[in-house]
Amino acid sequence: MPNTHTTTNPAPTTTTSPEKPTGRRVPLARYATSLEKPTGRRVPLARYATSLEQRVLVAQRVDGDVRVTDEPATGQGRRYLVESELESKAALDALISDYIAKSQKLDYPAMHGWF
């Protein structure tokens, strides 16, 4: 794709405004194009309860990788990144099962960091 463009009127003019062609080569505008992969929709995977609140494990594809977060069911409160790169559906299923079991045993989100 060329980076310059020749204006249509080769006759010189005294002013150089975008409305009046000058016949000179002018740089074309460069527009940023996103080469990043789009962010996917959020998918609730599972719910669990602690003595204080209901929580939800949510998956979302970000930059091509599946990320799993632990969030309050109300949407208000602390969110934790549980996993940022999963290799397979089997790994996701194992993560959900183990994470919920551990969180219920601890009675707080396993990613909280008190263990």
PEJO-V85435 format. One record per residue. D_LAST is the distance of its C-alpha to the last C-alpha in Angstrom with 2 decimals. Layout:
# PEJO-V85435
((D_LAST) (D_LAST))
This chain:
# PEJO-V85435
((56.45) (58.76) (57.52) (60.89) (63.45) (67.14) (68.35) (71.25) (73.95) (75.16) (77.42) (76.14) (75.48) (75.23) (71.94) (68.68) (66.92) (64.86) (67.60) (70.39) (70.06) (70.97) (71.42) (68.91) (65.81) (62.80) (59.14) (57.54) (54.41) (51.25) (48.74) (45.13) (44.15) (40.61) (39.86) (36.27) (35.34) (35.06) (31.94) (31.92) (31.50) (28.24) (27.74) (25.55) (24.02) (22.30) (21.30) (18.76) (18.26) (15.69) (17.23) (17.73) (19.02) (20.19) (18.64) (20.31) (19.54) (22.37) (23.94) (26.37) (28.37) (28.35) (30.61) (30.97) (27.30) (25.37) (22.33) (19.96) (18.39) (16.52) (18.71) (19.74) (22.78) (24.81) (24.45) (23.51) (20.09) (17.18) (17.26) (14.80) (16.19) (14.80) (17.46) (20.56) (22.77) (23.28) (26.03) (27.20) (27.20) (25.87) (22.78) (22.37) (22.84) (20.30) (17.68) (18.50) (18.45) (15.14) (13.35) (15.00) (14.36) (10.58) (10.77) (13.28) (11.54) (8.55) (11.46) (10.27) (10.36) (7.95) (8.85) (8.06) (5.51) (3.78) (0.00))
